[in-house]
Amino acid sequence: MSNMGRTGGSLPGITGLVLVRHGESEGNVAATLAHQAGAHVINVPARDADVGLSDTGREQALALGRLLAGVPEPGRAAVWSSPYARARQTAELAVQTGGWRVQVRLDERLRDRELGILDMLTSAGVEARLPEEAQRRRWLGKFYYRPPGGESWADVVLRLRSLLADLDRDHAGEEVLLVCHDALIVLFRYILQGLSESELLDIAATTSILNASVSRFVRTDGLGAWELESFNMADHLAEQGVPVTEHAGDADVHPR
């Protein structure tokens, strides 16, 4: 891997940002089954922060580690992770398998979006149990809708901007690998590419971030515009005979 730079400033910062979605989680499996069955509630085994990897998710994390093992020692990056179990387990298994002698740094700003009153509900469940919230969500769209007790995507963007500033300060001239969640990977594109709300939502409506997929941004000398070098790549899984899993979120994201 390489190095990275300072977001929006005149001093050099990080030169590369590698974004990894966690491996398939037990929550991903439960949510997909609930949506397929038309259920109102997702039968998750624990609170969101404590939901761990499925067996397939562990295979994916190990495959990611074998990919990391191919990165030469001088190019190995600092690793930060969401503290949520599914991301932390992915990061720790990958780093250990890859033989990287780095400590995974946990940061709560990389956690998944807080859903508040909508937690554990499917789209059908929201429509049936909270019809006024369902209507408000449609009216505002995915970016600005904030469920009671939860966060909008715009709220998540604020914490990601704060995180990027800290990465620029702590890892100037380096590359950083972040293990996090699907919404965050799309929101990093919004920030680093300077996308509009409409452009962001077009991506969200048509793209599912694959489990254990890798996306990479680069920036020469840690300054200037970011370039999206690769996005949502899961070739390392297919090449190793590990299942590539797609657990899509709600595609109804535009305001209407």
C-alpha positions as CSV (number, residue, x, y, z in Angstrom):
1,M,0.0,0.0,0.0
2,S,1.1,3.6,-0.2
3,N,0.7,7.0,1.5
4,M,-2.1,9.7,2.0
5,G,-2.9,13.7,2.6
6,R,-4.7,16.5,4.4
7,T,-8.4,16.9,3.5
8,G,-9.1,20.4,2.3
9,G,-6.0,21.9,3.9
10,S,-2.6,23.3,2.8
11,L,-0.4,20.9,4.8
12,P,0.2,17.4,3.6
13,G,-1.8,14.6,5.2
14,I,-2.6,11.0,4.4
15,T,-1.8,9.9,0.8
16,G,-4.1,6.8,0.6
17,L,-7.3,5.6,2.1
18,V,-8.3,1.9,1.9
19,L,-11.9,1.3,2.9
20,V,-13.0,-2.2,3.8
21,R,-16.6,-3.3,4.6
22,H,-16.7,-5.9,7.4
23,G,-17.3,-9.5,6.5
24,E,-20.8,-11.0,6.4
25,S,-22.4,-10.6,9.9
26,E,-25.1,-12.6,11.6
27,G,-27.1,-9.4,11.4
28,N,-26.7,-9.3,7.6
29,V,-28.1,-12.8,7.3
30,A,-31.0,-12.1,9.7
31,A,-31.9,-8.9,7.9
32,T,-31.9,-10.6,4.5
33,L,-34.1,-13.4,5.7
34,A,-36.5,-11.0,7.4
35,H,-36.9,-9.0,4.2
36,Q,-37.4,-12.1,2.1
37,A,-40.1,-13.3,4.5
38,G,-41.9,-9.9,4.7
39,A,-41.3,-9.9,8.5
40,H,-41.6,-6.6,10.4
41,V,-38.7,-7.3,12.9
42,I,-35.1,-8.6,12.2
43,N,-34.2,-11.4,14.6
44,V,-30.7,-10.3,15.5
45,P,-28.9,-12.2,18.3
46,A,-27.6,-9.1,20.1
47,R,-27.5,-5.3,20.1
48,D,-26.1,-3.9,16.9
49,A,-22.7,-3.2,18.4
50,D,-22.3,-6.8,19.5
51,V,-23.4,-8.7,16.4
52,G,-20.5,-10.7,15.2
53,L,-19.4,-12.3,11.9
54,S,-21.2,-15.3,10.4
55,D,-19.1,-18.3,9.5
56,T,-18.9,-17.0,5.9
57,G,-17.9,-13.6,7.3
58,R,-15.0,-15.2,9.1
59,E,-13.9,-16.9,5.9
60,Q,-14.0,-13.5,4.1
61,A,-11.9,-11.9,6.8
62,L,-9.3,-14.6,6.5
63,A,-9.3,-14.2,2.7
64,L,-8.8,-10.4,3.2
65,G,-5.9,-11.3,5.5
66,R,-4.3,-13.4,2.8
67,L,-4.6,-10.4,0.4
68,L,-2.9,-8.2,3.0
69,A,-0.1,-10.7,3.3
70,G,0.9,-9.9,-0.2
71,V,1.6,-6.2,0.7
72,P,5.3,-5.7,1.3
73,E,6.4,-4.6,4.7
74,P,7.3,-0.9,3.8
75,G,3.8,-0.4,2.2
76,R,1.8,-1.7,5.1
77,A,-0.7,0.8,6.5
78,A,-2.1,1.9,9.8
79,V,-5.4,0.1,10.5
80,W,-8.4,1.8,12.1
81,S,-11.7,0.0,12.7
82,S,-15.3,0.6,13.8
83,P,-15.6,-0.8,17.4
84,Y,-18.7,-2.8,16.4
85,A,-17.9,-6.5,16.7
86,R,-18.4,-7.4,13.1
87,A,-15.9,-4.8,11.9
88,R,-13.4,-5.3,14.8
89,Q,-13.4,-9.1,14.2
90,T,-12.8,-8.5,10.4
91,A,-9.9,-6.2,11.1
92,E,-8.2,-8.3,13.7
93,L,-8.5,-11.6,11.7
94,A,-7.2,-9.9,8.6
95,V,-4.3,-8.2,10.3
96,Q,-3.3,-11.4,12.1
97,T,-3.6,-13.6,9.0
98,G,-1.7,-11.0,6.9
99,G,1.1,-10.9,9.4
100,W,0.9,-7.2,9.8
101,R,2.6,-6.0,13.0
102,V,0.2,-3.2,13.6
103,Q,-2.3,-2.6,16.4
104,V,-5.9,-2.2,15.2
105,R,-7.1,1.2,16.5
106,L,-10.8,1.4,17.3
107,D,-12.7,4.6,16.8
108,E,-16.4,5.1,17.5
109,R,-16.7,7.6,14.6
110,L,-16.4,4.6,12.3
111,R,-19.5,2.9,13.8
112,D,-22.5,2.2,11.7
113,R,-25.3,4.7,11.4
114,E,-27.5,4.8,14.5
115,L,-31.1,3.9,13.6
116,G,-32.9,5.0,16.8
117,I,-36.6,4.1,16.7
118,L,-36.1,2.1,13.5
119,D,-33.6,-0.3,15.0
120,M,-34.4,-3.9,14.2
121,L,-37.3,-3.0,11.9
122,T,-37.5,-4.0,8.2
123,S,-38.9,-1.5,5.7
124,A,-42.2,-3.4,5.9
125,G,-42.0,-3.1,9.7
126,V,-41.5,0.7,9.5
127,E,-44.5,1.0,7.1
128,A,-46.7,-1.1,9.3
129,R,-45.7,0.2,12.8
130,L,-44.5,3.7,12.1
131,P,-46.3,5.0,9.1
132,E,-45.7,8.6,9.8
133,E,-42.0,8.0,10.1
134,A,-42.1,6.0,6.8
135,Q,-43.7,9.0,5.1
136,R,-41.2,11.5,6.6
137,R,-38.3,9.3,5.5
138,R,-39.7,9.3,1.9
139,W,-40.2,13.1,2.0
140,L,-36.7,13.9,3.3
141,G,-34.8,11.2,1.5
142,K,-32.0,9.1,2.9
143,F,-29.4,11.8,3.3
144,Y,-31.3,14.2,5.6
145,Y,-33.8,11.9,7.3
146,R,-33.0,11.4,11.0
147,P,-35.1,8.8,12.8
148,P,-36.0,9.7,16.4
149,G,-33.0,8.7,18.6
150,G,-30.9,8.1,15.5
151,E,-28.7,9.7,12.9
152,S,-29.1,11.0,9.3
153,W,-26.4,10.3,6.8
154,A,-25.6,14.0,7.1
155,D,-24.9,13.4,10.8
156,V,-22.6,10.6,9.9
157,V,-20.7,12.8,7.5
158,L,-19.9,15.2,10.3
159,R,-18.1,12.5,12.3
160,L,-16.3,11.2,9.3
161,R,-15.0,14.7,8.5
162,S,-13.7,14.9,12.1
163,L,-12.0,11.5,11.7
164,L,-10.3,12.5,8.4
165,A,-8.8,15.6,10.1
166,D,-7.3,13.3,12.8
167,L,-6.0,10.9,10.3
168,D,-4.3,13.7,8.4
169,R,-2.7,14.9,11.6
170,D,-1.7,11.5,13.0
171,H,-0.6,9.7,9.7
172,A,0.7,12.5,7.4
173,G,2.5,10.9,4.5
174,E,1.1,7.5,5.1
175,E,-1.8,5.3,3.9
176,V,-4.5,4.2,6.3
177,L,-6.8,1.2,6.1
178,L,-10.3,1.6,7.6
179,V,-12.6,-1.3,8.4
180,C,-16.2,-0.1,8.7
181,H,-19.7,-0.3,7.3
182,D,-21.4,-0.1,3.9
183,A,-23.1,3.3,4.4
184,L,-19.8,4.9,5.6
185,I,-17.9,3.7,2.5
186,V,-20.5,5.4,0.3
187,L,-20.3,8.5,2.5
188,F,-16.5,8.7,2.2
189,R,-17.1,8.9,-1.6
190,Y,-19.5,11.9,-0.9
191,I,-16.8,13.7,1.1
192,L,-13.6,12.8,-0.9
193,Q,-15.2,13.3,-4.3
194,G,-17.2,16.3,-3.4
195,L,-20.5,14.7,-4.6
196,S,-23.9,16.3,-4.5
197,E,-26.8,14.8,-2.5
198,S,-28.3,13.6,-5.8
199,E,-25.0,12.0,-7.0
200,L,-24.6,10.2,-3.6
201,L,-28.1,8.9,-3.6
202,D,-27.8,7.6,-7.2
203,I,-24.8,5.5,-6.1
204,A,-26.6,4.3,-3.0
205,A,-29.7,3.3,-5.0
206,T,-27.7,1.2,-7.5
207,T,-24.8,-0.2,-5.6
208,S,-24.5,-2.7,-2.8
209,I,-21.2,-2.6,-0.9
210,L,-20.1,-6.2,-0.8
211,N,-18.9,-7.8,2.4
212,A,-15.1,-7.7,2.8
213,S,-14.9,-5.6,-0.4
214,V,-12.0,-3.1,-0.8
215,S,-12.2,0.4,-2.1
216,R,-9.1,2.7,-2.4
217,F,-8.6,6.5,-2.7
218,V,-5.2,8.0,-3.5
219,R,-3.8,11.5,-3.3
220,T,-0.3,12.5,-4.6
221,D,2.0,13.8,-1.8
222,G,-1.0,14.1,0.6
223,L,-2.3,17.2,-1.2
224,G,-4.8,18.1,-3.9
225,A,-7.9,16.1,-5.1
226,W,-8.6,12.6,-4.2
227,E,-8.7,9.9,-6.9
228,L,-10.9,6.9,-6.6
229,E,-8.6,4.1,-7.7
230,S,-10.9,1.2,-7.1
231,F,-14.3,0.7,-5.7
232,N,-16.2,-2.2,-4.1
233,M,-13.7,-4.9,-5.3
234,A,-14.1,-8.4,-4.0
235,D,-11.9,-10.3,-6.5
236,H,-9.7,-11.5,-3.6
237,L,-12.7,-13.5,-2.3
238,A,-13.7,-15.1,-5.6
239,E,-10.0,-16.0,-6.4
240,Q,-9.7,-17.8,-3.1
241,G,-13.0,-19.7,-3.5
242,V,-14.7,-17.7,-0.7
243,P,-18.4,-16.7,-1.1
244,V,-19.0,-13.2,-2.3
245,T,-22.1,-12.0,-0.4
246,E,-24.3,-9.1,-1.1
247,H,-26.7,-7.8,1.6
248,A,-28.3,-4.7,0.1
249,G,-29.9,-2.0,2.1
250,D,-33.0,0.0,1.2
251,A,-32.8,1.3,-2.4
252,D,-35.6,3.8,-1.9
253,V,-33.3,6.6,-1.0
254,H,-34.3,9.7,-3.0
255,P,-36.6,12.3,-1.6
256,R,-40.1,12.2,-3.0
